[in-house]
């Protein structure tokens, strides 16, 4: 069973719905068209976000903001404190992360440090020790270019919802978009052939984390 959304998350959904209603005709949008433009497999994901059945994460809120031509703060002001930048001269109020082991595998790719507001952990409901940085070092996941940095929640995720996840494939990590419906699960690398499987088979896969935000490497 999906968790109940907090008041803050419901307020985000309310703002999103108000903006959607106000702008969908002007921008010639339908839920089907929005799903296609935002990279979701069906309009169901759009409906769930708009109607407050699923919490907006940072990535989803940013996508809707771009689609609807508004600022992310107009939809989800709770994400406004999130920053990604070199470590400031004072780390007061910031948490710094570099690459880390995830799913029993070490990510050896050197990364500059990332620093973000410590409020962010509370905003995304993820303890700081479970936030890891993983860099995409090939083009196996077509939605993002090689070098993209994923901010990952590495807690044990036995009942995932729609989103982008890190999975263990032998001795490497791969990124895939997962969409769940009443008939089963679709796993996509972003373009091309999608893999369908039953939920029983899907439960055997090794999910090692959910992507909660996406960045480019700090230079």
BAMIMI-438041 format. One line per 8 residues: their letters; for each residue x, y, z of N, C-alpha, C, CB. Coordinates in nm, 3 decimals. Atoms other than C-alpha are relative to their C-alpha. Glycine has a CB too. Example, Ala and Ser with C-alpha at 12.3 -4.5 7.8 and 13.67 -1.06 7.14 Angstrom:
BEGIN
as> 0.089 -0.119 0.000 1.230 -0.450 0.780 0.090 0.120 0.000 -0.099 0.003 0.125 ~ -0.082 -0.119 -0.006 1.367 -0.106 0.714 -0.077 0.109 0.073 0.041 0.046 -0.142
This chain:
BEGIN
xxxxxxxx> 0.084 -0.120 0.000 0.000 0.000 0.000 0.088 0.125 0.000 -0.095 0.000 0.123 ~ -0.076 -0.125 0.008 0.130 0.346 -0.092 -0.020 0.080 0.129 -0.043 0.084 -0.124 ~ 0.011 -0.079 -0.121 0.204 0.576 0.199 -0.088 0.122 -0.023 0.139 0.042 0.050 ~ 0.082 -0.121 0.009 -0.024 0.868 0.274 0.092 0.120 -0.019 -0.088 0.018 0.127 ~ -0.080 -0.119 0.025 0.110 1.198 0.142 -0.012 0.098 0.117 -0.044 0.068 -0.131 ~ 0.002 -0.102 -0.104 0.204 1.470 0.388 -0.079 0.121 -0.050 0.145 0.041 0.039 ~ 0.070 -0.122 0.039 0.023 1.804 0.391 0.082 0.079 -0.102 -0.029 0.088 0.124 ~ -0.087 -0.074 0.092 0.324 1.962 0.218 -0.005 -0.062 -0.139 0.144 0.001 0.052
xxxxxxxx> 0.006 0.068 0.129 0.314 1.701 -0.058 -0.136 0.020 -0.066 0.029 -0.150 0.017 ~ 0.133 -0.025 0.055 -0.061 1.742 -0.100 -0.013 0.143 -0.050 -0.107 -0.028 0.105 ~ 0.001 -0.139 0.046 -0.011 2.119 -0.127 0.072 0.012 -0.135 0.067 0.092 0.105 ~ -0.069 0.001 0.129 0.240 2.055 -0.408 -0.093 -0.049 -0.111 0.126 -0.089 0.007 ~ 0.092 0.055 0.099 -0.016 1.842 -0.589 -0.112 0.099 -0.033 -0.059 -0.132 0.051 ~ 0.106 -0.100 0.023 -0.282 2.110 -0.543 0.049 0.112 -0.090 -0.049 0.058 0.134 ~ -0.056 -0.106 0.085 -0.054 2.377 -0.691 0.021 -0.050 -0.143 0.132 0.050 0.057 ~ -0.021 0.057 0.133 0.039 2.148 -0.979 -0.132 -0.010 -0.077 0.065 -0.137 0.010
xxxxxxxx> 0.129 0.015 0.066 -0.326 2.076 -1.054 -0.056 0.135 -0.044 -0.099 -0.071 0.093 ~ 0.048 -0.134 0.034 -0.416 2.446 -1.048 0.073 0.055 -0.123 0.017 0.095 0.119 ~ -0.078 -0.047 0.114 -0.132 2.529 -1.288 -0.035 -0.080 -0.125 0.151 -0.010 0.029 ~ 0.036 0.085 0.114 -0.221 2.233 -1.510 -0.132 0.045 -0.061 -0.011 -0.147 0.045 ~ 0.132 -0.042 0.049 -0.585 2.341 -1.537 0.010 0.136 -0.070 -0.101 0.007 0.117 ~ -0.011 -0.135 0.055 -0.484 2.703 -1.605 0.076 0.004 -0.132 0.067 0.091 0.100 ~ -0.091 -0.013 0.114 -0.226 2.625 -1.872 -0.010 -0.109 -0.106 0.139 0.004 0.050 ~ -0.001 0.112 0.094 -0.308 2.296 -2.044 -0.059 0.037 -0.136 -0.077 -0.117 0.058
xxxxxxxx> 0.057 -0.039 0.129 -0.529 2.454 -2.311 0.092 0.096 -0.074 -0.139 0.065 0.020 ~ -0.093 -0.097 0.058 -0.289 2.741 -2.369 0.121 -0.069 -0.064 0.047 0.100 0.107 ~ -0.117 0.072 0.049 -0.002 2.494 -2.416 -0.036 -0.122 -0.084 0.086 -0.042 0.117 ~ 0.048 0.111 0.083 -0.216 2.243 -2.607 0.048 -0.135 0.056 0.047 0.017 -0.146 ~ -0.045 0.120 -0.068 -0.149 1.968 -2.355 -0.118 -0.090 0.037 0.079 0.035 0.124 ~ 0.088 0.101 -0.058 -0.334 1.650 -2.271 0.087 -0.086 0.090 -0.074 -0.087 -0.112 ~ -0.080 0.086 -0.087 -0.228 1.396 -2.011 0.081 -0.100 -0.083 -0.090 -0.075 0.099 ~ -0.072 0.093 0.087 -0.131 1.157 -2.293 0.123 0.069 -0.059 -0.091 -0.052 -0.113
xxxxxxxx> -0.112 -0.074 0.058 0.086 1.424 -2.460 0.104 0.033 0.107 -0.050 0.129 -0.067 ~ -0.093 -0.033 -0.109 0.237 1.529 -2.126 0.083 -0.122 0.039 -0.076 0.053 0.122 ~ -0.072 0.123 -0.035 0.327 1.168 -2.044 0.111 -0.028 -0.101 -0.097 -0.119 0.007 ~ -0.100 0.025 0.104 0.507 1.134 -2.376 0.116 0.098 0.012 -0.064 0.011 -0.139 ~ -0.104 -0.102 -0.007 0.698 1.462 -2.335 0.086 -0.014 0.126 -0.062 0.139 -0.005 ~ -0.074 0.014 -0.126 0.798 1.383 -1.976 0.067 -0.137 0.014 -0.092 0.023 0.117 ~ -0.068 0.129 -0.002 0.911 1.028 -2.057 -0.068 -0.108 0.079 0.133 0.017 0.053 ~ 0.075 0.104 -0.069 0.635 0.832 -1.882 -0.071 -0.088 -0.102 -0.102 0.062 0.100
xxxxxxxx> 0.057 0.095 0.095 0.484 0.524 -2.041 -0.150 0.014 -0.017 0.032 -0.138 0.044 ~ 0.144 -0.015 0.011 0.124 0.620 -1.977 -0.044 0.127 0.069 -0.073 -0.122 0.059 ~ 0.052 -0.120 -0.063 -0.096 0.908 -1.874 -0.031 -0.022 0.147 -0.125 0.046 -0.072 ~ 0.030 0.030 -0.139 -0.157 0.729 -1.545 0.095 0.069 0.097 0.004 -0.148 0.023 ~ -0.098 -0.066 -0.086 0.165 0.873 -1.400 -0.033 0.148 0.015 0.142 -0.018 -0.056 ~ 0.036 -0.141 -0.004 0.052 1.226 -1.490 -0.119 0.020 0.093 -0.033 0.054 -0.141 ~ 0.119 -0.009 -0.082 -0.287 1.170 -1.328 0.032 -0.018 0.148 -0.102 -0.103 -0.044 ~ -0.035 0.027 -0.140 -0.129 1.031 -1.010 0.066 0.121 0.064 0.092 -0.121 0.009
xxxxxxxx> -0.066 -0.120 -0.054 0.091 1.337 -0.967 -0.100 0.114 0.017 0.115 0.044 -0.092 ~ 0.093 -0.113 -0.002 -0.183 1.589 -1.051 -0.104 -0.016 0.110 -0.068 0.014 -0.135 ~ 0.107 0.024 -0.098 -0.436 1.426 -0.820 0.052 -0.039 0.139 -0.090 -0.109 -0.051 ~ -0.054 0.020 -0.134 -0.200 1.382 -0.527 0.000 -0.142 0.049 -0.074 0.082 0.094 ~ -0.008 0.140 -0.042 -0.183 1.004 -0.527 0.145 -0.045 0.019 -0.070 -0.090 -0.102 ~ -0.143 0.029 -0.010 0.196 0.999 -0.568 0.073 0.131 0.027 0.056 -0.069 -0.130 ~ -0.074 -0.121 -0.034 0.439 1.247 -0.414 0.093 0.042 -0.113 0.080 -0.022 0.128 ~ -0.096 -0.054 0.097 0.632 1.472 -0.649 0.141 -0.006 0.059 -0.037 0.145 -0.039
xxxxxxxx> -0.139 -0.013 -0.039 1.005 1.413 -0.620 0.060 0.118 -0.076 0.079 -0.132 -0.028 ~ -0.062 -0.117 0.061 1.254 1.677 -0.729 -0.001 -0.009 -0.153 0.142 0.017 0.050 ~ -0.009 0.017 0.145 1.295 1.532 -1.077 -0.136 0.022 -0.066 0.053 -0.139 -0.034 ~ 0.133 -0.015 0.058 0.921 1.510 -1.145 -0.047 0.145 0.006 -0.100 -0.090 0.073 ~ 0.040 -0.139 -0.013 0.858 1.861 -1.012 0.073 0.087 -0.102 0.028 0.051 0.142 ~ -0.077 -0.077 0.098 1.137 1.997 -1.234 -0.052 -0.023 -0.141 0.148 -0.037 0.008 ~ 0.053 0.031 0.133 0.994 1.820 -1.539 -0.133 0.073 -0.024 -0.020 -0.151 -0.016 ~ 0.128 -0.068 0.015 0.645 1.959 -1.478 0.021 0.151 -0.013 -0.092 -0.031 0.120
xxxxxxxx> -0.027 -0.143 0.007 0.788 2.308 -1.422 0.044 0.039 -0.142 0.108 0.041 0.102 ~ -0.046 -0.028 0.137 0.964 2.295 -1.759 -0.114 -0.013 -0.099 0.115 -0.095 -0.039 ~ 0.111 0.024 0.091 0.659 2.152 -1.934 -0.103 0.113 0.006 -0.067 -0.134 0.032 ~ 0.105 -0.100 -0.020 0.422 2.411 -1.788 0.054 0.144 -0.001 -0.071 -0.026 0.131 ~ -0.066 -0.131 0.015 0.673 2.698 -1.823 -0.019 0.087 0.125 -0.055 0.073 -0.123 ~ 0.002 -0.071 -0.128 0.678 2.794 -1.458 0.127 -0.033 0.075 -0.126 -0.039 0.085 ~ -0.114 0.032 -0.085 0.941 2.793 -1.184 -0.036 -0.119 0.088 0.042 0.122 0.087 ~ 0.026 0.115 -0.087 0.981 2.482 -0.971 -0.062 0.044 0.132 0.130 -0.078 0.025
xxxxxxxx> 0.056 -0.048 -0.126 0.898 2.693 -0.665 -0.150 0.025 -0.011 0.071 0.128 0.044 ~ 0.144 -0.020 0.018 0.553 2.761 -0.817 -0.077 -0.129 0.023 -0.029 0.052 -0.141 ~ 0.063 0.131 -0.020 0.481 2.388 -0.791 0.038 -0.057 0.137 0.040 -0.097 -0.112 ~ -0.048 0.066 -0.122 0.695 2.259 -0.505 0.107 0.087 0.068 0.058 -0.140 -0.031 ~ -0.097 -0.089 -0.065 0.857 2.536 -0.298 0.092 -0.073 0.098 -0.072 0.110 0.072 ~ -0.085 0.074 -0.094 0.996 2.269 -0.062 0.134 -0.038 -0.063 -0.072 -0.126 0.049 ~ -0.126 0.035 0.064 1.265 2.197 -0.323 0.089 0.121 -0.026 -0.028 -0.069 -0.130 ~ -0.079 -0.121 0.025 1.385 2.558 -0.343 0.137 -0.003 0.068 -0.077 0.122 0.045
xxxxxxxx> -0.132 -0.003 -0.065 1.666 2.504 -0.086 0.103 -0.094 -0.062 -0.015 -0.034 0.144 ~ -0.093 0.097 0.057 1.820 2.224 -0.295 0.101 0.070 -0.089 -0.075 -0.108 -0.079 ~ -0.105 -0.056 0.084 2.153 2.327 -0.443 0.103 -0.108 -0.028 0.066 0.123 0.066 ~ -0.112 0.087 0.033 2.438 2.148 -0.614 0.114 0.090 -0.044 -0.038 -0.106 -0.111 ~ -0.108 -0.092 0.030 2.768 2.332 -0.615 0.125 -0.044 0.075 -0.038 0.146 0.035 ~ -0.120 0.033 -0.078 3.130 2.310 -0.496 -0.019 0.037 0.146 0.123 0.073 -0.057 ~ 0.015 -0.023 -0.144 3.166 2.302 -0.119 0.026 0.147 0.032 0.097 -0.091 0.080 ~ -0.021 -0.140 -0.036 3.120 2.654 0.017 0.108 0.011 0.107 -0.131 0.063 0.050
xxxxxxxx> -0.108 -0.021 -0.097 3.383 2.809 0.245 -0.041 -0.047 0.139 0.039 0.147 0.004 ~ 0.051 0.051 -0.126 3.163 2.722 0.541 -0.103 -0.107 -0.028 -0.061 0.114 0.086 ~ 0.094 0.109 0.023 2.979 2.391 0.558 -0.119 0.005 0.094 0.070 -0.133 0.015 ~ 0.114 -0.012 -0.089 2.733 2.515 0.818 -0.129 -0.005 -0.082 0.007 0.132 0.081 ~ 0.127 0.012 0.072 2.390 2.405 0.698 0.008 -0.078 -0.128 -0.052 0.134 -0.030 ~ -0.014 0.078 0.123 2.530 2.189 0.417 0.046 -0.141 0.032 0.098 0.069 -0.097 ~ -0.051 0.136 -0.006 2.592 1.821 0.368 0.079 -0.025 -0.127 -0.115 -0.105 0.017 ~ -0.084 0.023 0.117 2.875 1.720 0.135 0.012 -0.149 -0.027 0.141 0.062 0.019
xxxxxxxx> -0.011 0.140 0.040 2.890 1.394 -0.059 0.097 -0.013 -0.116 -0.137 -0.057 -0.037 ~ -0.078 0.037 0.117 3.136 1.233 -0.295 -0.052 -0.137 -0.044 0.156 -0.003 0.031 ~ 0.045 0.132 0.043 3.109 0.898 -0.472 0.002 -0.098 0.116 0.087 -0.053 -0.115 ~ 0.009 0.094 -0.111 3.017 0.604 -0.251 -0.041 -0.136 -0.051 -0.098 0.050 0.107 ~ 0.041 0.135 0.033 2.956 0.232 -0.253 -0.152 -0.010 0.005 0.064 -0.103 0.095 ~ 0.145 0.021 0.000 2.602 0.130 -0.342 -0.028 -0.141 -0.051 -0.074 0.107 -0.088 ~ 0.033 0.135 0.043 2.452 -0.216 -0.368 0.115 -0.097 0.006 -0.053 0.004 -0.138 ~ -0.114 0.089 -0.011 2.778 -0.375 -0.261 0.106 0.023 -0.105 -0.045 -0.141 -0.008
xxxxxxxx> -0.096 -0.031 0.105 2.961 -0.222 -0.559 0.057 0.138 0.024 -0.065 -0.009 -0.139 ~ -0.063 -0.131 -0.014 3.209 0.064 -0.551 -0.009 0.076 -0.131 0.148 -0.014 0.043 ~ 0.000 -0.088 0.116 3.162 0.353 -0.788 0.135 0.072 0.000 -0.122 0.103 0.004 ~ -0.137 -0.049 -0.006 3.525 0.431 -0.869 0.022 0.129 -0.079 0.094 -0.105 -0.050 ~ -0.017 -0.119 0.082 3.465 0.722 -1.105 0.021 0.123 0.089 -0.121 0.021 -0.092 ~ -0.023 -0.120 -0.084 3.618 1.037 -0.950 -0.106 0.106 -0.027 0.141 0.058 -0.025 ~ 0.095 -0.110 0.010 3.370 1.312 -0.881 0.046 0.112 0.090 -0.143 -0.046 0.039 ~ -0.017 -0.109 -0.095 3.405 1.657 -0.738 -0.106 -0.017 0.109 -0.013 0.139 -0.072
xxxxxxxx> 0.097 0.005 -0.109 3.222 1.705 -0.410 -0.127 0.074 -0.037 0.060 0.059 0.127 ~ 0.128 -0.069 0.010 2.859 1.800 -0.405 -0.038 0.049 0.139 -0.111 -0.092 -0.060 ~ 0.050 -0.050 -0.128 2.711 2.016 -0.132 -0.143 0.046 -0.020 0.090 0.115 0.056 ~ 0.138 -0.045 0.009 2.343 2.067 -0.069 -0.053 0.026 0.139 -0.087 -0.105 -0.074 ~ 0.059 -0.038 -0.127 2.127 2.209 0.203 -0.040 -0.124 0.080 -0.121 0.091 -0.021 ~ 0.040 0.113 -0.083 2.078 1.971 0.495 -0.151 -0.013 0.011 0.060 0.015 0.139 ~ 0.147 0.010 0.003 1.708 2.055 0.470 -0.047 -0.100 -0.105 -0.062 0.138 -0.027 ~ 0.040 0.086 0.111 1.704 1.848 0.154 -0.034 -0.141 0.047 0.110 -0.006 -0.103
xxxxxxxx> 0.027 0.136 -0.049 1.722 1.517 0.344 -0.141 -0.009 0.056 0.103 -0.040 0.108 ~ 0.135 0.001 -0.054 1.405 1.609 0.529 -0.105 0.018 -0.107 -0.016 0.108 0.103 ~ 0.097 -0.025 0.107 1.235 1.731 0.214 -0.031 -0.125 -0.080 0.052 0.108 -0.093 ~ 0.021 0.121 0.080 1.285 1.401 0.033 -0.019 -0.123 0.088 0.117 -0.022 -0.094 ~ 0.025 0.109 -0.095 1.238 1.189 0.349 0.104 -0.111 -0.012 -0.139 -0.058 -0.023 ~ -0.109 0.096 0.011 1.577 1.021 0.306 0.111 0.040 0.098 0.054 -0.009 -0.146 ~ -0.111 -0.033 -0.091 1.836 1.005 0.589 0.128 0.024 -0.078 0.021 -0.113 0.103 ~ -0.122 -0.038 0.071 2.170 1.157 0.488 0.088 -0.120 -0.032 0.079 0.100 0.082
xxxxxxxx> -0.088 0.115 0.022 2.351 0.824 0.526 -0.047 -0.090 -0.114 0.011 -0.081 0.126 ~ 0.053 0.082 0.109 2.128 0.671 0.259 -0.003 0.074 -0.134 -0.139 -0.048 0.034 ~ -0.011 -0.072 0.127 2.190 0.937 -0.007 0.138 -0.025 -0.058 -0.026 0.152 0.019 ~ -0.126 0.030 0.067 2.460 0.828 -0.253 0.003 0.066 -0.137 0.021 -0.154 -0.013 ~ -0.019 -0.055 0.133 2.602 0.978 -0.570 0.054 -0.109 -0.092 0.095 0.122 0.003 ~ -0.044 0.099 0.098 2.638 0.754 -0.874 0.005 0.067 -0.136 -0.096 -0.125 -0.003 ~ -0.014 -0.062 0.131 2.767 0.865 -1.213 -0.026 -0.100 -0.111 0.139 0.061 -0.015 ~ 0.028 0.081 0.117 2.638 0.726 -1.541 0.118 0.011 -0.095 -0.133 0.044 -0.071
xxxxxxxx> -0.124 -0.006 0.078 2.951 0.633 -1.735 -0.010 -0.063 -0.138 0.109 -0.067 0.077 ~ 0.016 0.049 0.138 2.804 0.496 -2.056 -0.134 0.050 -0.051 0.009 -0.157 -0.007 ~ 0.126 -0.047 0.058 2.504 0.547 -2.283 -0.108 -0.107 0.005 0.021 0.044 -0.145 ~ 0.096 0.109 -0.011 2.308 0.242 -2.165 -0.138 0.046 0.043 0.051 -0.104 0.096 ~ 0.129 -0.055 -0.040 2.033 0.463 -2.021 -0.021 0.127 -0.081 -0.007 0.028 0.155 ~ 0.006 -0.102 0.104 1.923 0.684 -2.307 -0.063 0.132 0.045 -0.076 -0.052 -0.117 ~ 0.065 -0.123 -0.043 1.728 0.940 -2.104 0.102 0.106 0.044 -0.096 -0.029 0.114 ~ -0.100 -0.092 -0.050 2.051 1.094 -1.972 0.135 -0.030 -0.066 0.010 -0.009 0.154
xxxxxxxx> -0.130 0.023 0.063 2.395 1.144 -2.130 0.101 -0.057 0.098 0.053 0.129 -0.059 ~ -0.109 0.048 -0.082 2.707 0.972 -2.004 0.060 0.116 0.077 0.107 -0.071 -0.086 ~ -0.054 -0.105 -0.085 2.850 1.171 -1.714 -0.103 0.061 0.092 0.059 0.106 -0.084 ~ 0.104 -0.048 -0.089 2.514 1.251 -1.558 0.018 -0.060 0.140 -0.141 -0.035 -0.056 ~ -0.013 0.046 -0.138 2.520 1.226 -1.179 -0.138 -0.020 0.060 0.083 0.100 0.085 ~ 0.127 0.031 -0.065 2.233 1.055 -0.998 0.017 0.012 0.151 -0.049 -0.142 -0.039 ~ 0.010 0.000 -0.146 2.142 1.129 -0.638 -0.095 -0.114 0.035 -0.050 0.140 0.057 ~ 0.071 0.127 -0.017 2.025 0.789 -0.512 -0.031 -0.027 0.146 0.082 -0.114 -0.058
xxxxxxxx> 0.042 0.052 -0.131 1.829 0.667 -0.210 0.031 -0.149 -0.001 -0.153 0.029 0.029 ~ -0.046 0.139 0.010 2.002 0.335 -0.139 -0.065 -0.093 0.102 0.149 -0.006 0.018 ~ 0.068 0.090 -0.093 1.757 0.193 0.115 -0.061 -0.117 -0.073 -0.108 0.076 0.078 ~ 0.060 0.120 0.058 1.613 -0.152 0.057 -0.140 0.035 -0.049 -0.005 -0.116 0.103 ~ 0.127 -0.041 0.060 1.321 -0.093 -0.182 -0.071 -0.123 -0.055 0.024 0.105 -0.114 ~ 0.069 0.122 0.040 1.098 -0.398 -0.194 -0.126 0.026 -0.080 -0.034 -0.081 0.121 ~ 0.126 -0.031 0.069 0.787 -0.223 -0.326 0.013 0.134 -0.071 -0.119 0.002 0.100 ~ -0.021 -0.128 0.069 0.899 0.043 -0.575 -0.125 0.049 -0.070 0.112 -0.014 -0.101
xxxxxxxx> 0.104 -0.061 0.081 0.667 0.283 -0.753 0.065 0.047 -0.130 -0.071 0.118 0.075 ~ -0.056 -0.048 0.126 0.711 0.442 -1.096 0.119 0.092 0.027 -0.107 0.072 -0.082 ~ -0.115 -0.088 -0.015 1.050 0.608 -1.132 0.125 -0.060 -0.061 0.024 0.029 0.146 ~ -0.130 0.047 0.048 1.417 0.570 -1.223 0.073 -0.066 0.115 0.083 0.118 -0.060 ~ -0.066 0.078 -0.104 1.612 0.308 -1.030 0.138 -0.046 -0.045 -0.085 -0.120 0.039 ~ -0.127 0.068 0.024 1.963 0.169 -1.001 -0.021 -0.147 0.029 0.115 0.061 0.088 ~ 0.010 0.144 -0.017 1.978 -0.208 -1.045 0.139 -0.061 -0.011 -0.097 -0.062 -0.103 ~ -0.127 0.073 0.009 2.263 -0.452 -0.995 -0.012 -0.104 -0.110 0.038 -0.066 0.136
xxxxxxxx> -0.004 0.095 0.112 2.348 -0.645 -1.312 0.137 -0.066 0.004 -0.027 0.071 -0.139 ~ -0.129 0.064 -0.018 2.622 -0.887 -1.222 0.091 0.088 0.085 0.065 -0.029 -0.135 ~ -0.095 -0.083 -0.072 2.921 -0.675 -1.122 -0.005 0.146 -0.044 0.140 -0.054 -0.019 ~ 0.012 -0.140 0.037 2.790 -0.347 -1.256 -0.137 0.054 0.038 0.025 0.019 -0.150 ~ 0.126 -0.068 -0.026 2.518 -0.095 -1.186 -0.057 0.051 -0.130 0.019 0.115 0.101 ~ 0.067 -0.055 0.117 2.264 -0.003 -1.450 -0.118 0.084 0.047 -0.047 -0.113 -0.096 ~ 0.115 -0.087 -0.031 1.991 0.261 -1.456 -0.114 -0.036 -0.093 0.038 0.150 -0.015 ~ 0.117 0.033 0.081 1.640 0.185 -1.576 -0.122 0.074 0.054 -0.023 -0.153 -0.003
xxxxxxxx> 0.128 -0.056 -0.041 1.298 0.349 -1.570 -0.097 -0.116 0.020 -0.054 0.101 -0.105 ~ 0.095 0.105 -0.035 1.037 0.131 -1.401 -0.141 0.058 0.005 0.038 -0.066 0.136 ~ 0.140 -0.039 -0.002 0.664 0.163 -1.461 -0.083 -0.121 0.041 -0.046 0.055 -0.138 ~ 0.078 0.111 -0.054 0.419 -0.053 -1.265 -0.149 0.026 -0.024 0.028 -0.018 0.151 ~ 0.144 -0.009 0.017 0.056 -0.119 -1.356 -0.063 -0.129 0.049 -0.038 0.028 -0.148 ~ 0.072 0.116 -0.055 -0.209 -0.376 -1.268 0.040 -0.131 -0.068 -0.150 0.021 -0.013 ~ -0.033 0.121 0.075 -0.081 -0.620 -1.533 0.145 -0.045 0.017 -0.028 0.021 -0.145 ~ -0.139 0.038 -0.015 0.286 -0.618 -1.445 0.092 0.119 0.005 0.040 -0.091 -0.112
xxxxxxxx> -0.104 -0.101 -0.011 0.605 -0.417 -1.476 0.067 0.019 -0.135 0.104 -0.040 0.108 ~ -0.076 -0.033 0.120 0.775 -0.238 -1.765 0.132 0.061 0.041 -0.079 0.098 -0.093 ~ -0.133 -0.053 -0.025 1.150 -0.175 -1.756 0.054 0.056 -0.131 0.094 -0.109 0.058 ~ -0.044 -0.068 0.122 1.292 0.075 -2.005 0.137 0.062 0.020 -0.102 0.106 -0.042 ~ -0.130 -0.068 -0.002 1.639 0.204 -2.091 -0.012 0.139 -0.060 0.104 -0.083 -0.076 ~ 0.022 -0.134 0.051 1.482 0.521 -2.229 -0.046 0.006 -0.143 0.123 0.079 0.014 ~ 0.044 0.009 0.140 1.447 0.432 -2.596 0.005 -0.147 -0.042 0.090 0.088 -0.094 ~ -0.007 0.136 0.051 1.393 0.120 -2.799 -0.092 -0.096 0.073 0.140 -0.050 0.007
xxxxxxxx> 0.084 0.106 -0.053 1.254 -0.208 -2.678 -0.016 0.009 0.150 0.058 -0.134 -0.037 ~ 0.030 0.003 -0.143 1.084 -0.219 -2.338 -0.019 -0.144 0.043 -0.126 0.085 0.032 ~ 0.010 0.135 -0.054 1.095 -0.527 -2.120 -0.119 -0.009 0.093 0.129 -0.041 0.072 ~ 0.115 0.022 -0.088 0.771 -0.654 -1.966 0.022 -0.125 0.081 -0.130 -0.011 -0.082 ~ -0.011 0.118 -0.084 0.757 -0.896 -1.677 -0.110 0.003 0.106 0.140 -0.008 0.067 ~ 0.098 0.006 -0.108 0.523 -1.015 -1.406 0.062 0.057 0.127 -0.049 -0.145 0.023 ~ -0.052 -0.054 -0.126 0.552 -0.869 -1.058 0.079 -0.105 0.077 -0.115 0.052 0.085 ~ -0.075 0.105 -0.068 0.671 -1.207 -0.927 0.142 -0.008 -0.053 -0.070 -0.135 -0.018
xxxxxxxx> -0.134 0.004 0.059 0.962 -1.212 -1.170 0.077 0.127 0.036 -0.008 -0.015 -0.155 ~ -0.062 -0.128 -0.032 1.031 -0.844 -1.107 0.057 0.001 0.142 -0.101 0.113 -0.017 ~ -0.044 0.000 -0.140 1.063 -0.909 -0.734 0.135 -0.069 0.018 -0.103 -0.069 0.088 ~ -0.128 0.068 -0.008 1.371 -1.122 -0.809 0.116 0.089 -0.042 -0.003 -0.124 -0.085 ~ -0.105 -0.090 0.042 1.563 -0.830 -0.956 0.065 0.068 0.120 -0.055 0.106 -0.097 ~ -0.073 -0.063 -0.110 1.826 -0.660 -0.741 -0.005 0.152 -0.017 0.148 -0.051 0.005 ~ 0.008 -0.146 0.000 1.714 -0.300 -0.695 0.086 0.051 0.115 -0.148 0.050 0.013 ~ -0.090 -0.049 -0.104 1.980 -0.108 -0.506 -0.023 0.147 0.034 0.143 -0.019 -0.044
xxxxxxxx> 0.029 -0.138 -0.036 1.836 0.243 -0.505 -0.092 0.068 -0.098 0.127 0.078 0.010 ~ 0.088 -0.081 0.083 1.587 0.495 -0.636 0.066 0.135 -0.027 -0.139 0.018 0.069 ~ -0.056 -0.131 0.036 1.705 0.805 -0.822 -0.098 0.108 0.047 0.025 0.010 -0.155 ~ 0.087 -0.106 -0.053 1.569 1.109 -0.638 0.033 0.135 -0.060 0.011 0.006 0.151 ~ -0.032 -0.124 0.069 1.747 1.379 -0.836 0.112 -0.026 -0.098 0.040 0.112 0.100 ~ -0.098 0.018 0.108 1.973 1.425 -1.138 0.080 0.129 -0.014 -0.071 -0.039 -0.135 ~ -0.087 -0.115 0.016 2.273 1.654 -1.177 0.102 -0.026 -0.109 0.068 0.034 0.132 ~ -0.121 0.012 0.079 2.557 1.722 -1.413 0.119 0.006 0.094 0.009 0.111 -0.109
xxx> -0.116 -0.007 -0.089 2.907 1.676 -1.270 0.042 0.144 0.028 0.116 -0.077 -0.059 ~ -0.052 -0.131 -0.034 3.044 1.977 -1.085 0.139 0.014 -0.061 0.004 0.021 0.154 ~ -0.132 -0.023 0.060 3.342 2.126 -1.270 0.062 0.124 0.059 -0.010 0.012 -0.152
